[in-house]
Amino acid sequence: MKKSPVNKYSQYGKFTKRQKMTETLRYYGIRDPRILSAFLAIPRHRFVPPDEQDRAYADTPLHIGFGQTISQPYVIAFMLEALDLQSHHHILEVGSGCGYVTALLSMLVKRVTGIELEKNLVSRSRSILKELDIKNVKIVHGDGYKGFEPNAPYDGILVSAAPDEVPEKLFQQLKDGGSLVIPVGKYAQMLKKI
């Protein structure tokens, strides 16, 4: 099992706020100690714009610019637990946005491919991930609902943005026995694990 070094990013501060966030996640039923350690380690405030940094550790979605948001910590943790992540996994993250979930995944699995439609977010997330010296990730620009065939197949696929129905291309890029975790629905969304 891959172990998350919780003090790896202590120089970025706000460790007490990260502790409170993980306590909230535990209160809401998140039990995987590796996921909790990753949330404790990764400095979420580095991934959001300066005007959102004071709220970075609240259990709420935040604006990340370009008309997009980052999900609340509980939703992210719930989706990560649903994937049943193993340290040898290669995961595709559809809608990698600011790179925060990519960073969390990097501490939990062997390899992460993130795909994001907004070019500016691709550049920004690559920059932050490089600053944090996270090397087992690749962020690409493109339509995530088409997946990213060059790196397929994947042990799991995590989708952040909700399509009306599950994109068929994603199924084709899953390994046998792999899992797809995706919110589905135009108006009312339902989280599905397939």
Steps between C-alpha positions, in 0.01 A plus 500: 500500500617848414531714813425874492759715679270745681776752571637509146356847430524652848685802359171610338336552840133465594564154643251559783231582244583181311467307828154648561398415144604136545317484834187618317551231236538237772182630668313459168611138476819501294707213643785423261812614691697552177236737363486691829882525500500635144246769597718585799813526285390688185475881546157563342543878528779487238252376239237774534517870405621745768147629570387144592801399712340597832217252427722228350449253787127556553279212388364696208559524124719793393538701180830433323450743211391455140143423608605184687498378857684251715272258686466506876749279686236250614378435145858451381581262787179304446581457129858394579377238747250372241788433257658251744846629411803272513861618499575333163205666319507733202207742523344734244356816651250667267466873567825542693431874540745664738693178567402448864337160454789403272740581786294293745496208257877529449547404865267201474584329171798429274396721208237764421392641165287812527309650209358852502310699237601850620854577375570759768422251775727241333790748512428609855461146637818383328686790660371427852565126469855576386548740792390221738742261325224255408641286221265204453234706321436618147246775427375522142272745325191352339140386524494268798178330394708344223754382755869485409573190294881535479531414873214246516401260642432635849433319827250773586348815357381789716275758333439839663257666257157343451394397149136420415599135450815295550735547200558166321864591420586487870381139533725403212804633686442310825690182582290190567378533856572875505266756655346817364373755756291773339223746584224472237205726421419838351290652779507249785827314525556148628843364579552162336766234538517271201 
